Amino acid sequence: MIPEIGLAALWLAAALAVLQLLGGVLGARREGMELAAVARPAAVLQALLCTVAFLCLLYVFAVTDLSVKLVADNSHSMKPWIFKVSGAWGNHEGSMLLWITVMAMAGGLIAFVERRLPERTMLATLSAQAFVGLGFYAFLLLSSNPFQRLSPAPPEGNGLNPLLQDIGLAFHPPTLYVGYVGLSVAFSFAVGALLTRSVTPDFARVMRPWVLAAWIFLTLGITAGSYWAYYELGWGGWWFWDPVENASLMPWLAATALLHSVSVLAARDALRTWTIMLGVVAFSMSMIGTFLVRSGILTSVHAFAVDPERGSFILALLVLYIGGALVIFALRAATIAEGERFAVTSREGALVVNNIALSAILGIVLVGTLYPLLTEAFDIRVSVGPPYFNPVSAIFLVPMLLVLMVGPLLRWREDGFARIRWQVIALFAVTLGVLLGVWLVADIHLLPLIGLALAVGVGIASLLPLAGRSLRRTPLATWGMVVAHFGVAVALFGMASDSAFQQERLVAASVGDAVEVGPWQGRLDTVYPVAGPNWTAIQANLHLAYEGGAERRAAPQSRNFWAPVMETSEVALLTRWNGQLYVAVGNQAQDGRWQLRLWWKPFVTFIWYGGVLIALGGALSLVGRVTTDLRRRRRPEDDVDEAYPA
C-alpha cells in the first residue's frame, strides 16, 4: 500500500505542476488572473505531495520491501540500517525522485515566502520552475518509476554497490542535488526576469540567496565526494578528473561566476546581461552533468543508469530547457538595460576578469570531458587526464588568483592602483619570495611551486579587507568573503603540498617485517580475517611511529562483499596536523608476503579544510545577506548593501 500511496502522490504532484504552469503563464500574460491565483498554492501543495512520495520511498527501503523492484535491485536485508536508507537515493530512480522533491520544495518555499518581486515576474518564475519540473516528472513516471512492483517478490535483494556503502555517500549525493536544484531555481528566476524584462537589483536580491545556497551545497558536495574517493577507492588521490567528477565541478565553476555577478547586480546595478547569461549556463552545466551520469555513456561508480532510452529522454530535456532559454536570451538580451558603468580598475572590473577566467576554465573542463566521448563515437579511444587539465587550466587559474589577491582591495565603480600600490607590492613581493625560497630548497615541479606561492599570497590578501576595521562591527557578508577567500588559499596550499611532497612506497612484507615511508617507520604485526554484517575481510595490523614518536595502529582491510559480490579496499588513515599517512593492503603473494601500499601526504587534509572554510564563508555571507534584506524590507529607505561596503 505504501508504494501505491507514493506513486499516487507523485502523479498528483505532476498534475499540480501543470496547474502551476498554466496559472503562471496566464497570469504573467494578464489574460487569466483568476487562474493565476492558484499558481502559488499549487506550488506549495506540490511540494507537500513530493515530500510524501519521497518519504514513502524511504520507508520501503528502511523495511526492505522486496516487492518493490527498486528495493530488490538496490538493497539487501543484511545491510546496515543507514545504508538501507541511503540506498533510497543511491540509484537512478531514487536519486531522480530526490531531485524532483527538492525542486518542488524549493518552488513551494518561493511561492510561500517571496513577495518582493512584481507579481508578473514571480508568476513567470513559477511557471518556468513548473516547466522544468514537468520534464522530470515525465521522466520519472514514464520511464523511471521508483515504485514499480515485482510479482512474485524475490527472497532476497541484490544489494547496493559496496563502494556506495559508506557514510560519506549517505550525505554526498543529497548535498549535490540541493546544489543542482538551487541552480534550477536561479535558472527559473533568470527566465522569469527575461520574459518580463525586469532584470533589476531587486530581482538580483531575490535570486542571490538561492544562488548562494546552491553554491554552498555544491561546495560541500564536491568536498565530501573528493574525500570519499580519496579514502574509499584506495588509489591515494583526491581528484582524478573523472567525467562524473567534472560533471559536479562544471556547475560549481558557473555558480561561482554567477554568485559574484548577481551580488554586483544587487549591490551596484551592473553586470545585468552577465547575470542572466550565467544563470542559464549554470543550470546548463547541471543538465549536462545529469545527462553524463544517467545516459549510460559513462562507466563509473558514480553513474546510475545504463539505459540508452533514458539517456535520450534526458538529452531531449537538455535540448528543450537549455535551447529554449538560449532562444529567449537571444530574443530578449537586447532589451536588458545596460546598468551602471564602471572602470576597468575597480572591484567590478576585477570580478569581470575573474568571471572570464572561470568561464574559460569551465570551457576547458567541458571540452576535456566531452572530447573522449565524441571520439569514441567514431571508434577512436582517447584518454584526457591531468596532463591536459592541470596545465591548461593553470593558464587561466594563475591570473585569476593574482586578480583575487588585488580585487577586494579596490573600490567600486572606479579606483586607481596608486591608492593600494604598497599593499600590492608587498603581496607580490611575499608571493615571489615564497616561490624563490621553495625553489631553492626543494626540487618540485613548476605547477606545485606556483601553487604554494599563490596560496601564501592569497591567504594574506584575503585578510587585508579586515585591516583598520572594528572586527565586531564588520558585516557578516564581509566576514564571509574573507573566510571563503582564505579557504581558497588553504585548499590550494593542500593541493600544492600533496603534489609536491608526497612520498609513496609499495612493499611486500611478512608478519614482523619493518616498513617505512617518509618520516614514518614501523612494522607489520598481524594479518587475520574479520567479518562484518555483509562482508568478510583480511585485516592487516601495523604499528607505525612518526619520527620515532609514539606508535599508532593502522588497520587497513581488503573486503569481500557478498551482496553484490565485490572486492573493495578499506584504507587506514593516520592523521597529523601536517598531513596523513595512507595505508592500503593488497593480496598475498605466492611466497606468503602481503602487498602494502603506503603514502605520506603532507598537508593533504588542508584540501578539505579549505573546502569546508569556503562553504562556511558562503554560509556567513548567506546569513548576512538575508538579514540585510530583511532589514531593508523594514527600512526601504536604507539602500546600503552591507555585503559589499564601499
C-alpha positions as CSV (number, residue, x, y, z in Angstrom):
1,M,0.0,0.0,0.0
2,I,2.8,2.4,0.8
3,P,4.3,2.3,-2.7
4,E,0.9,3.0,-4.2
5,I,0.5,6.0,-2.0
6,G,3.9,7.3,-3.1
7,L,3.1,6.8,-6.8
8,A,-0.3,8.5,-6.4
9,A,1.3,11.4,-4.6
10,L,3.8,11.7,-7.5
11,W,1.1,11.7,-10.1
12,L,-0.9,14.4,-8.2
13,A,2.2,16.5,-7.8
14,A,2.7,16.3,-11.6
15,A,-0.8,17.4,-12.2
16,L,-0.3,20.4,-9.8
17,A,2.8,21.3,-11.8
18,V,0.6,21.5,-14.9
19,L,-1.8,23.8,-12.9
20,Q,1.1,25.9,-11.7
21,L,2.5,26.3,-15.2
22,L,-0.9,27.3,-16.6
23,G,-1.6,29.7,-13.8
24,G,1.8,31.3,-14.1
25,V,1.7,31.7,-17.9
26,L,-1.8,33.1,-18.0
27,G,-1.2,35.4,-15.0
28,A,2.1,36.7,-16.5
29,R,0.2,37.5,-19.7
30,R,-2.6,39.4,-17.9
31,E,-5.2,37.1,-19.5
32,G,-6.2,34.9,-16.7
33,M,-5.7,36.4,-13.3
34,E,-8.3,34.1,-11.8
35,L,-6.3,31.1,-12.7
36,A,-3.1,32.9,-11.7
37,A,-4.3,32.9,-8.1
38,V,-3.8,29.1,-7.9
39,A,-0.1,29.2,-9.0
40,R,1.3,29.8,-5.5
41,P,-1.0,27.3,-3.7
42,A,-0.3,24.7,-6.4
43,A,3.5,25.1,-5.8
44,V,3.1,24.7,-2.1
45,L,0.8,21.6,-2.3
46,Q,3.1,20.1,-5.0
47,A,6.0,20.3,-2.5
48,L,4.0,18.5,0.2
49,L,3.0,15.7,-2.2
50,C,6.5,15.2,-3.4
51,T,7.7,15.0,0.2
52,V,5.1,12.3,0.8
53,A,6.3,10.4,-2.2
54,F,9.9,10.5,-1.1
55,L,9.0,9.5,2.5
56,C,7.2,6.5,1.1
57,L,10.4,5.5,-0.8
58,L,12.4,5.9,2.3
59,Y,10.0,3.7,4.2
60,V,10.1,0.8,1.6
61,F,13.9,0.9,1.7
62,A,14.0,1.0,5.5
63,V,11.8,-2.1,5.8
64,T,13.4,-3.8,2.8
65,D,10.1,-4.2,0.9
66,L,11.4,-6.6,-1.8
67,S,8.1,-6.4,-3.7
68,V,9.3,-3.0,-4.9
69,K,11.7,-3.6,-7.8
70,L,13.9,-0.7,-6.9
71,V,14.4,-2.1,-3.4
72,A,15.1,-5.6,-4.7
73,D,17.7,-4.3,-7.2
74,N,19.5,-2.0,-4.7
75,S,19.1,-3.3,-1.2
76,H,19.6,-6.4,0.9
77,S,18.2,-7.5,4.3
78,M,21.7,-7.9,5.7
79,K,22.8,-4.3,5.0
80,P,23.3,-1.9,8.0
81,W,20.3,0.3,8.5
82,I,21.9,3.6,7.5
83,F,22.9,2.1,4.1
84,K,19.3,0.7,3.6
85,V,18.0,4.3,4.0
86,S,20.7,5.9,1.9
87,G,20.2,3.3,-0.7
88,A,16.9,5.1,-1.5
89,W,19.0,7.7,-3.4
90,G,21.9,5.5,-4.3
91,N,20.3,4.5,-7.5
92,H,18.9,6.1,-10.6
93,E,15.1,6.2,-9.9
94,G,15.5,7.2,-6.2
95,S,18.0,9.9,-6.9
96,M,15.7,11.4,-9.5
97,L,12.8,11.4,-7.0
98,L,15.1,13.1,-4.5
99,W,15.9,15.7,-7.3
100,I,12.3,16.5,-8.1
101,T,11.4,16.5,-4.4
102,V,14.0,19.1,-3.6
103,M,13.0,21.1,-6.7
104,A,9.3,21.0,-5.6
105,M,10.2,22.1,-2.0
106,A,12.2,25.0,-3.4
107,G,9.4,26.1,-5.6
108,G,6.9,25.8,-2.8
109,L,9.1,27.9,-0.5
110,I,9.5,30.6,-3.1
111,A,5.7,30.7,-3.6
112,F,5.1,30.8,0.1
113,V,7.5,33.4,1.3
114,E,8.6,35.6,-1.7
115,R,6.7,38.8,-2.1
116,R,9.4,41.3,-3.2
117,L,9.3,40.9,-7.0
118,P,6.5,42.2,-9.2
119,E,3.7,39.6,-9.4
120,R,4.2,39.1,-13.2
121,T,7.8,38.3,-12.7
122,M,7.1,36.0,-9.8
123,L,4.4,34.2,-11.9
124,A,6.8,33.9,-14.8
125,T,9.4,32.4,-12.5
126,L,6.9,29.9,-11.0
127,S,5.8,28.9,-14.5
128,A,9.4,28.4,-15.5
129,Q,10.0,26.3,-12.4
130,A,6.9,24.2,-13.2
131,F,8.0,23.7,-16.8
132,V,11.4,22.4,-15.7
133,G,9.8,20.2,-13.1
134,L,7.3,18.7,-15.6
135,G,10.1,17.2,-17.6
136,F,11.5,15.4,-14.6
137,Y,8.0,14.2,-13.5
138,A,7.5,12.8,-17.0
139,F,10.9,11.2,-16.8
140,L,10.1,9.5,-13.5
141,L,6.6,8.4,-14.2
142,L,7.0,7.3,-17.8
143,S,10.5,5.7,-17.8
144,S,11.9,5.5,-14.3
145,N,9.0,4.6,-11.9
146,P,10.6,4.3,-8.4
147,F,7.5,2.4,-7.1
148,Q,7.3,-0.4,-9.7
149,R,6.2,-3.7,-8.1
150,L,7.6,-7.2,-8.5
151,S,5.4,-10.2,-8.5
152,P,6.4,-12.5,-7.0
153,A,8.8,-10.8,-4.7
154,P,12.3,-12.3,-4.7
155,P,13.5,-14.0,-1.5
156,E,16.5,-11.6,-1.2
157,G,17.7,-8.3,-2.8
158,N,20.7,-7.7,-5.0
159,G,22.3,-5.2,-2.6
160,L,23.8,-1.8,-3.1
161,N,27.2,-1.3,-4.8
162,P,29.7,-1.8,-1.9
163,L,31.6,1.3,-2.9
164,L,28.4,3.3,-2.1
165,Q,28.0,1.6,1.3
166,D,29.9,4.3,3.1
167,I,28.7,7.1,5.4
168,G,30.2,9.7,3.1
169,L,27.9,8.6,0.3
170,A,24.9,8.9,2.6
171,F,25.5,12.7,2.6
172,H,27.4,13.4,-0.6
173,P,24.6,13.0,-3.2
174,P,21.9,14.9,-1.3
175,T,24.2,17.9,-0.9
176,L,25.0,17.9,-4.6
177,Y,21.3,17.6,-5.5
178,V,20.4,20.6,-3.4
179,G,23.1,22.5,-5.2
180,Y,21.8,21.4,-8.6
181,V,18.3,22.2,-7.8
182,G,19.3,25.6,-6.4
183,L,20.7,26.3,-9.8
184,S,17.4,25.3,-11.4
185,V,15.8,28.0,-9.2
186,A,18.3,30.5,-10.4
187,F,17.5,29.5,-13.9
188,S,13.8,30.0,-13.4
189,F,14.4,33.4,-11.9
190,A,16.6,34.3,-14.9
191,V,13.9,33.2,-17.4
192,G,11.2,35.0,-15.4
193,A,13.2,38.2,-15.4
194,L,13.9,37.9,-19.1
195,L,10.3,37.2,-20.0
196,T,9.0,40.3,-18.0
197,R,12.1,42.5,-18.8
198,S,12.7,43.1,-15.1
199,V,16.5,42.5,-14.6
200,T,16.9,44.8,-11.7
201,P,18.8,45.0,-8.4
202,D,15.6,43.9,-6.7
203,F,15.4,40.8,-8.9
204,A,19.1,40.1,-8.0
205,R,18.4,40.4,-4.3
206,V,15.7,37.8,-4.5
207,M,17.8,35.5,-6.7
208,R,21.0,35.9,-4.7
209,P,20.2,33.7,-1.6
210,W,19.2,30.8,-3.9
211,V,22.5,31.1,-5.9
212,L,24.5,31.3,-2.7
213,A,22.7,28.4,-1.1
214,A,23.3,26.3,-4.2
215,W,26.9,27.2,-4.3
216,I,27.4,26.3,-0.6
217,F,25.8,22.8,-1.1
218,L,27.8,22.2,-4.3
219,T,31.0,23.1,-2.4
220,L,30.2,20.7,0.4
221,G,29.1,18.0,-2.0
222,I,32.3,18.2,-4.1
223,T,34.4,18.4,-0.9
224,A,32.7,15.3,0.6
225,G,32.9,13.5,-2.7
226,S,36.6,14.2,-3.1
227,Y,37.3,12.9,0.4
228,W,35.2,9.8,-0.2
229,A,37.0,8.9,-3.4
230,Y,40.3,9.5,-1.6
231,Y,39.8,7.1,1.2
232,E,37.3,4.6,-0.3
233,L,38.8,3.8,-3.8
234,G,42.3,3.1,-2.4
235,W,44.2,5.0,-5.1
236,G,45.6,7.6,-2.8
237,G,44.3,10.5,-4.9
238,W,41.8,13.2,-4.1
239,W,40.8,14.2,-7.7
240,F,41.1,12.1,-10.8
241,W,39.4,14.3,-13.5
242,D,36.8,11.6,-13.8
243,P,34.0,12.7,-16.2
244,V,31.5,12.4,-13.4
245,E,33.7,14.4,-11.0
246,N,33.9,17.0,-13.8
247,A,30.1,16.9,-14.0
248,S,29.9,18.3,-10.5
249,L,32.8,20.7,-11.0
250,M,31.4,22.5,-14.0
251,P,28.2,23.7,-12.3
252,W,30.3,24.9,-9.4
253,L,32.5,27.0,-11.7
254,A,29.5,28.5,-13.3
255,A,27.8,29.1,-10.0
256,T,30.9,30.8,-8.6
257,A,30.9,33.2,-11.5
258,L,27.1,33.7,-11.2
259,L,27.4,34.3,-7.4
260,H,29.7,37.2,-8.0
261,S,27.7,38.7,-10.9
262,V,24.4,38.6,-9.0
263,S,26.0,40.2,-6.0
264,V,27.3,43.0,-8.1
265,L,23.9,43.5,-9.8
266,A,22.2,43.5,-6.4
267,A,24.6,46.0,-4.8
268,R,25.7,48.2,-7.8
269,D,23.2,47.6,-10.6
270,A,25.8,46.3,-13.0
271,L,26.6,43.1,-15.0
272,R,22.9,42.6,-15.9
273,T,23.5,40.6,-19.0
274,W,26.3,38.6,-17.4
275,T,24.0,37.6,-14.6
276,I,21.2,36.3,-16.9
277,M,23.7,34.5,-19.1
278,L,25.4,32.8,-16.2
279,G,22.1,31.8,-14.7
280,V,21.4,29.9,-17.9
281,V,24.9,28.5,-18.2
282,A,25.0,27.2,-14.6
283,F,21.8,25.2,-15.0
284,S,23.0,24.0,-18.4
285,M,26.0,22.5,-16.7
286,S,23.8,20.8,-14.2
287,M,21.8,19.3,-17.0
288,I,24.9,18.2,-18.9
289,G,26.1,16.5,-15.7
290,T,22.7,14.8,-15.3
291,F,23.0,13.5,-18.9
292,L,26.5,12.2,-18.4
293,V,25.6,10.3,-15.2
294,R,22.3,8.9,-16.4
295,S,22.7,8.3,-20.2
296,G,24.7,5.1,-20.0
297,I,27.6,6.6,-22.0
298,L,29.9,6.5,-18.9
299,T,31.0,3.6,-16.9
300,S,31.7,4.8,-13.4
301,V,30.9,4.1,-9.8
302,H,29.0,7.4,-9.8
303,A,26.9,6.6,-12.9
304,F,23.4,5.2,-12.3
305,A,21.5,4.5,-15.5
306,V,22.8,2.3,-18.3
307,D,19.6,2.5,-20.4
308,P,20.1,4.5,-23.7
309,E,16.3,5.2,-23.8
310,R,16.6,7.1,-20.5
311,G,19.7,8.9,-21.9
312,S,17.7,10.0,-24.9
313,F,15.0,11.3,-22.6
314,I,17.5,13.4,-20.6
315,L,19.1,14.7,-23.8
316,A,15.7,15.8,-25.1
317,L,15.1,17.6,-21.8
318,L,18.5,19.2,-22.0
319,V,17.9,20.5,-25.6
320,L,14.4,21.7,-24.6
321,Y,15.4,23.6,-21.5
322,I,18.7,25.0,-22.5
323,G,17.8,25.6,-26.1
324,G,14.6,27.3,-25.1
325,A,16.4,29.5,-22.6
326,L,19.1,30.5,-25.1
327,V,16.5,31.4,-27.6
328,I,14.7,33.6,-25.1
329,F,18.1,35.1,-24.1
330,A,18.9,35.9,-27.8
331,L,15.5,37.5,-28.3
332,R,15.3,39.5,-25.1
333,A,19.0,40.2,-24.3
334,A,18.9,43.4,-26.3
335,T,16.0,44.7,-24.1
336,I,18.1,44.4,-20.9
337,A,19.2,47.8,-19.9
338,E,23.0,48.2,-19.7
339,G,23.1,49.1,-16.0
340,E,25.7,51.3,-14.2
341,R,29.1,51.7,-15.9
342,F,32.4,51.1,-14.1
343,A,36.1,51.5,-14.8
344,V,38.4,48.6,-15.5
345,T,40.4,49.4,-12.4
346,S,37.5,48.8,-10.0
347,R,36.2,45.9,-8.0
348,E,33.6,45.3,-10.7
349,G,36.4,45.1,-13.2
350,A,38.3,42.6,-11.1
351,L,35.1,40.5,-10.8
352,V,34.6,40.5,-14.6
353,V,38.2,39.4,-15.1
354,N,37.7,36.5,-12.7
355,N,34.4,35.6,-14.3
356,I,36.1,35.4,-17.7
357,A,38.8,33.2,-16.2
358,L,36.2,30.9,-14.5
359,S,34.3,30.7,-17.8
360,A,37.5,29.8,-19.6
361,I,38.3,27.0,-17.1
362,L,34.7,25.8,-17.4
363,G,35.2,25.6,-21.2
364,I,38.5,23.7,-20.7
365,V,36.8,21.2,-18.4
366,L,33.8,20.8,-20.7
367,V,35.9,20.1,-23.8
368,G,38.2,17.7,-21.9
369,T,35.2,15.8,-20.6
370,L,33.2,15.6,-23.8
371,Y,36.1,15.1,-26.3
372,P,36.7,11.4,-25.4
373,L,33.0,10.7,-25.7
374,L,32.9,12.3,-29.1
375,T,36.0,10.4,-30.4
376,E,34.6,7.2,-29.0
377,A,31.6,7.6,-31.3
378,F,34.0,7.2,-34.2
379,D,35.7,4.2,-32.6
380,I,38.7,6.2,-31.6
381,R,39.5,5.9,-27.9
382,V,41.5,8.7,-26.2
383,S,42.1,9.5,-22.6
384,V,42.1,13.0,-21.3
385,G,43.5,13.4,-17.8
386,P,45.8,15.5,-15.6
387,P,48.4,16.2,-18.4
388,Y,45.7,18.2,-20.2
389,F,43.6,19.6,-17.4
390,N,46.3,20.7,-15.0
391,P,48.5,22.9,-17.2
392,V,45.7,24.2,-19.5
393,S,43.5,25.2,-16.5
394,A,46.6,26.8,-14.9
395,I,46.8,29.3,-17.8
396,F,43.7,31.0,-16.5
397,L,43.8,29.9,-12.9
398,V,47.1,31.7,-12.1
399,P,46.0,35.1,-13.4
400,M,42.6,34.6,-11.7
401,L,44.3,34.1,-8.3
402,L,46.5,37.1,-8.8
403,V,43.4,39.2,-9.5
404,L,41.7,37.6,-6.5
405,M,44.6,39.0,-4.4
406,V,44.0,42.5,-5.6
407,G,40.3,42.7,-6.3
408,P,38.9,43.0,-2.8
409,L,41.3,45.9,-2.1
410,L,39.8,48.0,-5.0
411,R,36.9,50.4,-4.6
412,W,33.6,50.2,-6.5
413,R,33.0,52.0,-9.8
414,E,36.4,53.5,-10.2
415,D,39.8,53.3,-8.5
416,G,43.5,53.6,-9.1
417,F,46.4,51.3,-8.2
418,A,48.2,54.3,-6.8
419,R,46.0,54.1,-3.7
420,I,46.9,50.5,-3.0
421,R,50.3,50.2,-4.6
422,W,52.2,49.5,-1.4
423,Q,49.8,46.7,-0.4
424,V,50.0,45.2,-3.9
425,I,53.8,45.5,-4.0
426,A,54.0,43.8,-0.6
427,L,51.7,41.0,-1.6
428,F,53.5,40.3,-4.8
429,A,56.9,40.5,-3.1
430,V,55.9,37.9,-0.5
431,T,54.5,35.7,-3.2
432,L,57.6,35.9,-5.3
433,G,59.8,35.4,-2.2
434,V,57.9,32.2,-1.3
435,L,58.3,31.0,-4.9
436,L,62.0,31.6,-5.0
437,G,62.6,30.3,-1.4
438,V,60.8,27.0,-2.1
439,W,62.5,26.7,-5.5
440,L,65.9,27.0,-3.8
441,V,65.4,24.4,-1.1
442,A,63.1,21.8,-2.8
443,D,63.1,20.0,-6.1
444,I,59.5,20.2,-7.2
445,H,57.6,20.7,-10.4
446,L,56.6,24.1,-11.6
447,L,52.8,24.0,-11.0
448,P,53.0,22.9,-7.3
449,L,55.7,25.5,-6.8
450,I,53.5,28.3,-8.2
451,G,50.5,26.9,-6.2
452,L,52.5,27.1,-2.9
453,A,53.5,30.7,-3.6
454,L,50.0,31.8,-4.6
455,A,48.5,30.0,-1.6
456,V,50.5,32.2,0.7
457,G,49.7,35.3,-1.3
458,V,46.0,34.7,-1.5
459,G,45.9,33.8,2.2
460,I,47.5,37.1,3.3
461,A,45.4,39.1,0.8
462,S,42.2,37.5,2.0
463,L,42.7,39.1,5.4
464,L,43.5,42.6,4.2
465,P,39.8,43.7,3.9
466,L,39.7,43.4,7.7
467,A,42.6,45.9,8.2
468,G,41.6,49.0,10.0
469,R,38.1,47.7,10.8
470,S,36.3,47.0,14.0
471,L,36.1,43.3,13.8
472,R,32.9,43.2,15.9
473,R,31.2,45.7,13.6
474,T,32.4,44.1,10.4
475,P,29.3,42.9,8.4
476,L,28.8,39.1,8.3
477,A,28.9,39.2,4.5
478,T,32.4,40.7,4.6
479,W,33.5,38.0,7.0
480,G,32.0,35.5,4.6
481,M,34.1,36.9,1.8
482,V,37.3,36.8,3.9
483,V,36.7,33.3,5.2
484,A,35.8,31.9,1.7
485,H,38.9,33.5,0.1
486,F,41.1,32.2,2.9
487,G,39.6,28.8,2.3
488,V,40.7,29.0,-1.3
489,A,44.2,29.7,0.0
490,V,44.1,26.8,2.4
491,A,42.8,24.3,-0.2
492,L,45.4,25.5,-2.7
493,F,48.1,25.0,-0.1
494,G,47.0,21.4,0.5
495,M,46.8,20.6,-3.2
496,A,50.2,22.0,-4.0
497,S,51.8,20.4,-0.9
498,D,50.4,17.0,-1.7
499,S,51.5,17.2,-5.3
500,A,55.0,18.5,-4.4
501,F,56.0,16.5,-1.4
502,Q,54.0,13.2,-1.2
503,Q,56.1,10.0,-0.9
504,E,54.9,6.6,-1.8
505,R,56.2,3.1,-1.0
506,L,54.9,-0.2,-2.5
507,V,56.3,-3.1,-0.4
508,A,55.8,-6.9,0.1
509,A,56.1,-7.7,3.8
510,S,55.8,-10.7,6.0
511,V,54.5,-10.5,9.6
512,G,57.2,-8.9,11.7
513,D,58.9,-7.1,8.8
514,A,59.8,-3.4,9.1
515,V,58.1,-0.9,6.8
516,E,58.7,2.8,6.3
517,V,57.7,5.7,4.2
518,G,58.9,9.3,4.6
519,P,59.2,10.2,8.3
520,W,57.1,7.1,9.3
521,Q,58.7,3.8,10.5
522,G,57.0,0.7,11.9
523,R,56.3,-3.0,11.3
524,L,53.6,-5.3,10.1
525,D,52.3,-7.1,13.2
526,T,49.5,-9.4,12.2
527,V,47.2,-10.3,9.3
528,Y,43.9,-12.1,10.0
529,P,40.3,-12.5,8.8
530,V,37.5,-10.4,10.1
531,A,33.7,-10.3,9.4
532,G,31.2,-7.6,9.1
533,P,27.4,-7.5,8.7
534,N,27.5,-8.2,4.9
535,W,31.2,-8.7,4.2
536,T,34.4,-10.6,5.2
537,A,37.9,-9.1,5.1
538,I,41.6,-9.6,5.5
539,Q,42.8,-7.1,8.0
540,A,46.5,-6.1,8.4
541,N,47.6,-4.6,11.7
542,L,50.6,-2.3,11.6
543,H,52.2,-0.1,14.3
544,L,53.9,3.0,13.0
545,A,55.6,6.0,14.5
546,Y,56.3,9.5,13.2
547,E,60.0,10.4,13.5
548,G,60.5,8.0,16.4
549,G,57.5,9.2,18.4
550,A,54.7,7.2,20.0
551,E,53.4,4.3,17.9
552,R,50.0,4.4,16.4
553,R,47.9,1.5,15.0
554,A,46.8,1.3,11.4
555,A,44.4,-1.5,10.3
556,P,43.7,-1.5,6.6
557,Q,41.3,-4.1,5.2
558,S,40.7,-5.9,1.9
559,R,37.0,-6.5,2.0
560,N,34.8,-9.0,0.1
561,F,31.1,-8.3,-0.1
562,W,28.6,-11.0,-1.0
563,A,25.5,-8.9,-1.9
564,P,26.6,-8.0,-4.6
565,V,29.9,-9.8,-4.9
566,M,32.7,-7.2,-5.0
567,E,36.2,-6.7,-3.5
568,T,37.0,-3.3,-2.0
569,S,39.9,-1.7,-0.2
570,E,39.3,0.0,3.2
571,V,42.4,2.1,3.8
572,A,43.8,3.2,7.2
573,L,44.5,6.9,7.7
574,L,46.8,8.3,10.4
575,T,46.2,12.0,10.6
576,R,48.6,14.6,12.0
577,W,48.4,18.4,11.8
578,N,50.9,18.3,8.9
579,G,49.5,15.5,6.8
580,Q,48.2,12.0,6.6
581,L,49.7,8.5,6.4
582,Y,47.7,6.5,4.0
583,V,48.0,2.7,4.1
584,A,46.3,0.1,1.9
585,V,46.6,-3.7,2.0
586,G,46.5,-5.9,-1.1
587,N,46.7,-9.6,-1.9
588,Q,49.1,-12.2,-0.6
589,A,51.9,-13.2,-2.9
590,Q,52.9,-16.8,-3.6
591,D,55.8,-16.5,-1.2
592,G,53.4,-15.6,1.7
593,R,54.2,-11.9,1.8
594,W,51.5,-9.3,1.8
595,Q,51.3,-6.3,-0.6
596,L,51.3,-3.0,1.3
597,R,51.0,0.4,-0.2
598,L,51.9,3.4,1.9
599,W,51.8,7.1,1.2
600,W,52.9,10.0,3.3
601,K,50.9,13.0,2.1
602,P,52.0,16.3,3.7
603,F,49.2,18.8,4.4
604,V,46.7,16.9,2.2
605,T,43.9,17.4,4.8
606,F,44.2,21.2,4.1
607,I,42.3,20.5,0.8
608,W,39.2,19.5,2.7
609,Y,39.7,22.0,5.5
610,G,39.8,24.6,2.7
611,G,36.6,23.3,1.1
612,V,34.8,23.5,4.5
613,L,36.1,27.0,5.0
614,I,34.8,28.1,1.6
615,A,31.4,26.7,2.4
616,L,31.5,28.3,5.8
617,G,32.3,31.7,4.2
618,G,29.3,31.2,1.9
619,A,27.1,30.4,4.9
620,L,28.2,33.6,6.7
621,S,27.5,35.6,3.6
622,L,24.1,34.0,3.3
623,V,23.1,34.9,6.8
624,G,24.5,38.4,6.4
625,R,22.7,39.0,3.2
626,V,19.4,37.6,4.3
627,T,19.5,39.7,7.5
628,T,20.3,42.8,5.3
629,D,17.4,42.1,3.0
630,L,15.1,41.7,6.0
631,R,16.3,45.0,7.4
632,R,15.8,46.6,4.0
633,R,12.2,45.4,4.0
634,R,11.6,47.1,7.3
635,R,13.5,50.2,6.2
636,P,13.1,50.6,2.5
637,E,15.0,53.9,2.5
638,D,18.2,52.1,3.7
639,D,19.8,51.3,0.4
640,V,23.2,50.2,1.7
641,D,24.1,46.6,0.8
642,E,26.4,45.5,3.6
643,A,27.6,42.5,1.6
644,Y,29.7,44.9,-0.4
645,P,30.5,48.0,1.6
646,A,32.3,50.7,-0.3
